[in-house]
Every structure is written in C-alpha cells, then in structure tokens.
C-alpha cells in the first residue's frame, strides 16, 4: 500500500506576476558563503546581516544619509529579535560578530593598500599577515 508520504507532491506552477509581486525576500551576498574569509561566520550572523542590509536599502531609498555620505540605520534590537526568534543577548552578540568582520575587512583592505607602496621587505611582512588573516 502506498501512503501519502511516499507519493511525491506536485508543485504548483508559479507565474511571473506572483514572483514579482507577492514574494518579499532578503538578499544574502554569495561572498558570505563562497569566500574563505567568511567561512567561520555563523549562519545566524549572515541572516542578521541580510536583514540589516535590507534596512540600509530602505534608508537609502528614504535618503537617510548624512553630509558625509553615511547611511542612517533605524532598526530596533527588539525587531531583529522578533524576526530571528532570538533574545536580546543573541542580537547583541550577532551585531558584535558583524562588527568584528567589518573590522577584519577594513584591516585587510588597509594592509593591501600599504602593500602597494611598501618596500620588498615590508611586502613580505604584509603578505605574511594577510595569509594568516584567513
């Protein structure tokens, strides 16, 4: 006897209009999954990043940008807690994780810029630091 569990479910067709008008989604950069730099980043941190990035796009759309070109982000920890189904401490730790990755990224970029102007001996030191950063 064949049970319902053994019968493959047929997927309903989805129209272009449904995809374009009914689905909302968060974009997650592929680099967070494909770049070795982010290999040890927790999936929760990647999701939190995608949610906050979405809010940054809203801020840009609303022109919430200061005179230096920095974008304002207005998003309560409690809202992130609700979306991710986690507590306040977890949200704070996720934000700390994101800040740590940003700091690492900035440090690596600064070293790459220094490398361009460095002496041969200095270049060897910089390459060693960059190699060990990942």
Secondary structure as the mmCIF struct_conf table of DSSP 4:
data_model
#
loop_
_struct_conf.conf_type_id
_struct_conf.id
_struct_conf.beg_label_comp_id
_struct_conf.beg_label_asym_id
_struct_conf.beg_label_seq_id
_struct_conf.end_label_comp_id
_struct_conf.end_label_asym_id
_struct_conf.end_label_seq_id
TURN_TY1_P TURN_TY1_P1 UNK A 4 UNK A 6
BEND BEND1 UNK A 7 UNK A 7
HELX_LH_PP_P HELX_LH_PP_P1 UNK A 8 UNK A 13
HELX_RH_AL_P HELX_RH_AL_P1 UNK A 16 UNK A 22
TURN_TY1_P TURN_TY1_P2 UNK A 30 UNK A 30
HELX_RH_AL_P HELX_RH_AL_P2 UNK A 31 UNK A 34
HELX_RH_3T_P HELX_RH_3T_P1 UNK A 36 UNK A 38
TURN_TY1_P TURN_TY1_P3 UNK A 39 UNK A 40
BEND BEND2 UNK A 41 UNK A 41
HELX_RH_AL_P HELX_RH_AL_P3 UNK A 43 UNK A 61
TURN_TY1_P TURN_TY1_P4 UNK A 62 UNK A 63
STRN STRN1 UNK A 65 UNK A 65
TURN_TY1_P TURN_TY1_P5 UNK A 67 UNK A 68
BEND BEND3 UNK A 69 UNK A 69
HELX_LH_PP_P HELX_LH_PP_P2 UNK A 70 UNK A 70
STRN STRN2 UNK A 71 UNK A 71
HELX_LH_PP_P HELX_LH_PP_P3 UNK A 72 UNK A 72
HELX_RH_AL_P HELX_RH_AL_P4 UNK A 77 UNK A 84
TURN_TY1_P TURN_TY1_P6 UNK A 85 UNK A 85
HELX_RH_AL_P HELX_RH_AL_P5 UNK A 88 UNK A 117
HELX_RH_AL_P HELX_RH_AL_P6 UNK A 120 UNK A 133
#
